[in-house]
Amino acid sequence: MRQTAPEGRGPVRYGPPAPDTGLPVLPGLAGLLAAAAGRTAAEPPGGGPVLREAAAGYWWRRGLRTHPEDVVAAPGAPALLLALIAAHGGDLLLPRPCPAWWTPQARLLGRPAYHVPTPAEAGGVPDPYALLETVRRIRAEGGDPRVVLLSVADDPTATVAAPELVREACEAAVAEGLHVISDETWRDTLHHPGDTVLLSPAEMCPDDVTVLADLGGALTPAAWPCAVARFPPTDPSRADRWTDPRARVLDVLTVLGALVPGPVAPAMAHALDEPEDVTARARRAAAVHGLLAGAAHHAVLAAGALARPPQAGRHLYADLGPLRAGLAARGVTDSLELESHLTARLGAQATGGHRFGDELGALRVRFGTGMFLGANEEERAEALGAPDPVELPHVARALEDFGGALEELR
């Protein structure tokens, strides 16, 4: 008998939310939003000049030459990625695992998407040799690979790919005529920015990389929809209106009505300008979530499971394969059942690896570190301001319960 998916868990309706900061909105951003509440018109397609100028400055400060005409803004990364995929056409190549919201974009457009294994060192970037072999196989079968998606600071694995790996993967993609879309939403959430080198693919292949970033990754509340994309300034196709990818993206956004809300735009532009209050909050939030991710990583290893050391973001990706016998004794044999079991046991979302393109039989799961911050705003604020949040009683209890839930499976 065919089972009915639980409400909200259908293949399209359910998309695991990105791990949130769990922190209150900055007063400065809230004030700008309130002041602009009277704006009744949306931003023009791709964003107005103030918003695009702020985005250009954001990338200039990261070593990427950018002008407002190279930028497009949209109400969230999913709408923007959908437009990018539609603009470039062809088949997609994705790392395995990859963000849960990538593959549905290709599915909605009817585009074939092929997952490429990632190396053992880090997720988010496909293994260069596996990438070349996958391209060869797709073409031999009559396919048309055109775009490879990657994320240097990765969701779900929380790793940061080494510059050598990024270079080799991008050079392999460009040599095969593929365009690279680099999702850099999590680049400003490095746990130890002084010790971690993050290199954007756009720094190495400036003519062949479009950079995508959702502001909710680090700078703004996730509930405020805004994402920006940077197009290659020197791409020769930009000279022709009919082959310009940016122009085609604007066409798609216009058809979708995917416009940045007018009241949101001033706050987003302010965040992209990176005043001290925004950057200080982002740095502190990244450090706190890094400490929590490190403690959760230790608990995973202590229970006999596996996980790469987290380097960015607000999450941890664990492989509970070594605990398969204990899970099977509880009726858990795949990642869908693992998701249901751990979500119920922890009282917080634990997302199975099948959502990220991993095989259903692989017992992998993403944990968000926000569940350790506290149950209310006061506890979360205390964790943000503490020298070592792991030592706070409510955080220590949450981490102990997390470790206990894993130890039960041994």
N, C-alpha and C positions, 0 to 999 in steps of 0.2 A: 504494500500500500504506500502510495506516495505521501510523504509528510509535508505539512504546510509549514513554511518558515515562520518563526515567531514574529509578532508585529515589530516592524522596524528593522528586521534582519534580512529582508529580501536582497537579491543580488544587486539591485539598483538603489533601493531606498536606504540601505545601510552603508554609510561610509564612516569609518572610525575617525573621530575628530583629531586634529593635530594636538599634541600635548600643549596645554595652556600654561601660562606663567603662574596662575592662581593668585595674582596680585591685583590690588585695586588700580583703577585708572589714574594716571598722573593728573593732578589738578590743572596744570597748564594745558594739557590736551583737552580735558573736559571743558575748560573755560572757552577754548577756541571753538569746540563743537557747539556749545551753548550759544555763543555769540553769533554763529552762522546758522542757527536754527531757522531763521527767517528766509533763508535762500530757498526758493521754490524750484529753481532750474537745476538740472544736473550739469555736470561738466560736459564739455563737448566730447565726441568720440576720441579716445586716446588721452584725454586729460587736457586741462587748460594750460596756458603758458607758465603760470606760477608753479603748478604741480610738476610739470615736466622740467622746468629749470631746477627745481629742488632735487629731482631725481638725477639730473645730469651732474649736479654738484656732489651728490652722494657717491657716484661712481668715479668722478675725478679724484676724490679723496682716497679711493682705493686703487689708483693707478691706471684707470681705464678712461681714455680720452672719450668724452661724451658731450654731445650738445643736445639741446631740447628737441631738435628735429630727429634725433636718434632714439627717442623715448616714446613709449606708449604706456598709458595707465589704464587699468580696468578694475571693476569691482570684485577683486579676488583672483587668486592664481588659477582656479579651475577654468573660469571663463577665458582668461588670457591664454592658458595652454591650449584650450580647445581652438581658439582662433589661430594660434601658431601652427598647430598640427594641420588645420584646414588650409592655411596659407601655403605650406610647403608641399603637401600632398605626399603620396607614396606610402611605403611601409615604415613602421617604427621598430627601433631596437631599444630595449630597456634592460638595465641591469637586474639581476635576480639576487636578493629581493629589491623592490623599489617602492616608493611611496604609494599608498593604497589608492590614491585618487588619479594616478597616471593612466593605468590601463583602461578604466572606464571611458576616458576621453577618446581613445582610439576606437573603443567598441561603439560608442555613440555615433562616430563618423563612419563606421563600417571599414576601418583601416586595419589590416593585419598588424599585429604587434608580436615581436619575438623577444623572449627573455634570454639574456646572455649571462653566464656565470660571472661572479666577481671573484677576485683573488682572495686568498686567505687573510691578507694583511688588512683590508678595509673593504667596506661596501660602497655602493653608490656609483662606482665607475666600473664598466665591464672590463674583464681581462682582455688585453689587446689581441692576443692570439685567438681566443675564443670569438672575439668580435669579427676578425677577418674570416674565420671559418664559417661563422653564421651568415655573413654577407655572401660568401661564395655559395653556400647551400641554398640560400633564398633565391639568388639569381639563377642557379641551376634548375630550380623548380618553377621558374617563370615569374618570380616576385620582383618588386621594384623598391628596394630599400633606399630611403632618402634621408631619414632623420634618426639620430641617436640621442636619447635623453640620458642625462647623468646628474648626479648631485655630489659635489666635492665634500660638503658637510652634509652627512646623509641622514635621512629618515628612511628606513627605521633603524639602521644599525648604530647610529650615534657616533660613527667613525669619521675621520677626516683623511681622505686619500692623499698619499704622498705625492709631491710634485712630479717625481719621475713616472709614477703610474699614470697620472693625469696627462702628462706629455705624450707618453707612448700610446695611450688610448685615443687621444685626440688626433695625433698624427696618423694613426691607423684609419680612423674614421674619415679624415680629410683626404687621405690618399685614395680612398674608395669612393670619393665624391659625395660623402654624407655631410649634412649640416648638423651641427651640435647645438642642442638646447641645454644650457647649464642652469639647473635650479639651485640658486644660491640663497634660498630663504633662510637657512640656518647658519650662514657664515658669520653672523654677529653674535652667535651663542657659544663661542669656543670657551671651554672650561678653563683652559690655561693658555690664553692668547700669546703670552710671551714665549711659550715652549712649543707651540703648534704652528707649523707653516701651512697656510692655506693659499694655494695658487689657483686663480681662476683660469679656466680654459681660454677665456677671451684674451688673456695676457700672452698666450702662446700662439693662438691661431686667430688673430684679430678679424680676419675677413670671413671666418666660417663659424662663428659662435654667436648665438643670441643668449643673453643672460636674463633669467627670470627670477624675481624675488617678491615674495609676499611679505608685506610690512608687518603682518602679525607674527612673524617669526621672532622678532626681537624688539621692534621699535614702537609698536602700537598694540592696542587690544585686538585680540583675534576676531572679536565680533564686529569690528569696524572694517568693512570690505574695501581693500585696496591692494593692488599688486602692480608692479612696474616691470617693463621689459626694456632691455637695451639692445638695439640692433647694431650690426657691424657698420661703423661709419664709412668704411672704405669699400664696402661690397659693390662691385661694378653694376650689379643688377639694380641698385638703388637709383641709377640714372634713368631707368625706364619705368614709367608709371605702371605698365602692365606686368612687369616682372618684379617689382619692388615688394619684398615680403612685408615690409611695414605697412605699405598702402593696402595690401590684401588683408592684413590683420585688422586695420581700421575698418575695412568694408565688413568683415565678419562681425566685429563688435557693434557696428552700426545696425546690422540686420538683427542681431540678438537683443539690441537695446541694452547692451552691457556697458553702462555709463557709471562713472564714479559719482555717488550722491553729492550734490552741491554742499550740504552742511559738513560732510566729512572731509572735503578737499583741503580746507585751510589747516586742519589739524594734521593731515597727512603730510602736507608740504612742510609744516613746522617740524614734524618728526624727521623727515628726510634731511632737513637742514642740520640736524643733530646738535641741538643746544645741550648744555651741560646736564640739565635735569633729565633729558631723555637718555643720553649716553651713560650717565652714572647709574640710572636704573637698569639699563640693559646689561652693563658690566656686572653689577651686583647680582642681578637675577641669574645671569649665566654662571657666576661663581657659586651661588647657593645651589642651583640645580646640579652643578658639577659635583659638589660635595655629596649631595643626595644620591646621584647616579653612581658615584664611587662606592658609597656604602652599600647600595643595592647590588652592585657588581660583586662585591666581597661576599654578600649573602648568597648569591647565585653560585659562586664557586665553592663556598663552604658546604652547600647542599649537594655538591657533586655534579652540578650542571655546568654548562659552558656559556661564555659570552665574551665578545671582544671588549677590551677596555673602552668605556665611553669617553669621547673627546669633545662632543658638541651636543647641543640640543637639550631637551627635557625628557629624555627617554632612555631605555635600555632594551636591547634585543637579546633574548636568551634562547639557547638551545637546550631543551629539557630532554633530549634524546637519551642521555645516560640514566634518566629516571623513568624510562619507558615501562619497566616492570611494575613499579609502584603506581604509575598512572593507570596501567591496564587493570590493576586490581581494583581501581575505582571506576572502571568503565570508560577510561579516557584512552582512545587509541589514535586520534588524529588531532590536528590543530583546531578544528571547529569545536570539538568536544573539550579541548584544552582551554579554549577561550571561555566557554560557558562555565567550566569548573572553576577556573581561577577568578573570573569576574565575580561569581557568587561567593567564593571563599574570601576574597580580599575586600569586597564591597567597593571595588573600583575597576575601571575598564582595563582589561588585559586582552590585547588584540592578537588573535591567532595569525601565524605566519602566512596562511593561505590568502589573507587580505593583501599581502605584499608581493604575491607572485611565487612564494615558496610552495613546494609540494604539500598537498593536504596531509600526507602521512608523516611529514617532518614535524616534530613537536617543538615548534618555535613560536615565540610570543614576544610582543612588545609591551613593556611596562612604562607607564608615565610616572615621572618622579613627583608630579604634583600631589599624588596621594600621600606623600610623606610630610607635606608642608603644614597641614593642620585642617581641622574640620570647620573652622570659621575664619572670618577676616582678621580677628585679633591674633589668632595663632599664626596665621600666614604672615602677617606683618611682623610678628615677633621673630619668626624664622628668617625673614629677609634682613632684619637688623642685627641678628646675633653674630658674634665673631665666629662661632662654630655651631651652626644650626643642628648638627647631628647630636650634640650634647643636650639639646632641649628635651625635657621629659616627654612631651607629646610626640616629638619627632622620633626619639629613641623607641617609644612604644610602637609606633607605626612600622619602623624598620624591624623591630623584634617580631612583630606579627607577620611581616612579609617573609622573614627568614624562617619562621615557624611553619608557614604554609608550604614552603619548599621542602623543609626537613620532613614533613609528613609524608612526602612522596618517595623518600629513600627506600 
